[in-house]
Amino acid sequence: MGRLNGKIAVVTGAGRGIGKETALFLAGEGAKVVVNDLGGNTDGTGGTQIADEVVEEIKSAGGDAVANYDSVSEFAGGQNIFQTAIDAFGGMDILINNAGILRDKTLFNMEENDWDQVIAVHLKGHFNCTKPFVSYIRETNRMDCRIINMSSVSGLYGNFGQTNYGAAKAGIAGFTRSLSFEMAKYKCTVNTISPGAATRMTIDLIKAAGRDVDVNDWKQGPQQLAPVITWLCCDEASDVTNQIIHVQNGTVGIMQQPAVIESFLSEELWSLDQLDRVIGNLVETKKNHDSEVQKKAEPKKS
Ligand SMILES: NC(=O)c1ccc[n+]([C@@H]2O[C@H](COP(=O)([O-])OP(=O)(O)OC[C@H]3O[C@@H](n4cnc5c(N)ncnc54)[C@H](O)[C@@H]3O)[C@@H](O)[C@H]2O)c1
């Protein structure tokens, strides 16, 4: 008996990498899975029906899955992906918004199309796939659904050469925070994942940083994400919502969310001289806070 028997899941960008591993794991726990992927290159160009291979793998292991090749970047694509779940399995309980591309360039060299395509696949893609699902949840009063969104340290910390990707990934964390409030009434949890794994998207970057890559090592490969994402879809995770879970190098962590950590009050309109002192104090508090958090985040044995 799997933990997700009877559940229906959609995983976008599930033809390879993190999405594929997640689709296989969800199916292993008994979920019926829509394997969406347009099968393009890392920059979003081209397309092949690689979703079929994942469907075959799930079926040959005794699971149930169906392929979909729509692009998450189109509003109609999001609707078709949702409709695939309804037509094939008669419902939907879980959405993993995972599809992604890269167009890394500094803003000096970035063309309008590099900006638009990355925002369209990541940020608008989350909207396109989530909108029909949440409408369905409200119309049918379907309770206990799950939405998992894929952010990145590039958006949460920032990264050189990724203003388009970083903006989209930070936007996805914001999308999660607001949506988690809207979906609470339906006991639908909404969480963000911050992944780190060697996939075709990152292997060259890891190698360029001088590190060896072994995708068969679970602590490096995309397979480390699959059980964590799957756990968030289980009944045991019903109280876990509006969180950012970080998974990398065999660790599972939780990220802090934006919050005011110190403040000062003035009785009169702030003077620049006052601010010379106050902002200096705030920045000092932030540095101390960051170093305490960094110490606390050192991995412990589970
Ligand atoms: N690998 C990492 O370390 C890492 C780090 C941070 C964030 N992420 C995010 O995790 C997600 C998965 O990345 P991955 O590393 O597995 O990359 P990947 O390139 O291996 O897989 C991404 C999949 O998305 C598909 N895809 C791209 N555009 C699509 C579209 N418009 N519609 C449908 N499918 C589309 C691709 O065909 C591909 O199969 C992405 O959102 C990525 O930004 C990954």
The ligand as an ORCA input file, in Angstrom:
! r2SCAN-3c Opt
* xyz 0 1
  N      19.205     21.257    -10.834
  C      19.350     22.224     -9.936
  O      20.343     22.286     -9.176
  C      18.305     23.283     -9.800
  C      18.592     24.360     -8.945
  C      17.625     25.315     -8.760
  C      16.404     25.209     -9.396
  N      16.169     24.168    -10.253
  C      14.865     24.108    -10.898
  O      14.368     22.785    -10.842
  C      13.535     22.538    -11.985
  C      13.967     21.271    -12.692
  O      15.267     21.472    -13.212
  P      16.261     20.292    -13.629
  O      17.559     20.623    -12.986
  O      15.640     18.979    -13.414
  O      16.427     20.632    -15.191
  P      16.232     19.713    -16.517
  O      16.660     20.569    -17.644
  O      16.905     18.407    -16.311
  O      14.659     19.459    -16.566
  C      13.750     20.476    -16.873
  C      12.661     19.880    -17.753
  O      11.666     20.920    -18.016
  C      11.249     20.750    -19.369
  N      10.678     22.006    -19.878
  C      11.353     23.146    -20.165
  N      10.505     24.086    -20.617
  C       9.251     23.515    -20.612
  C       7.974     23.990    -20.961
  N       7.806     25.235    -21.422
  N       6.908     23.174    -20.810
  C       7.082     21.892    -20.356
  N       8.295     21.388    -20.026
  C       9.367     22.191    -20.146
  C      12.506     20.352    -20.118
  O      12.211     19.735    -21.369
  C      13.201     19.429    -19.124
  O      12.882     18.071    -19.348
  C      13.610     23.809    -12.825
  O      12.514     24.644    -12.537
  C      14.887     24.440    -12.368
  O      14.900     25.833    -12.612
  C      17.097     23.200    -10.468
*
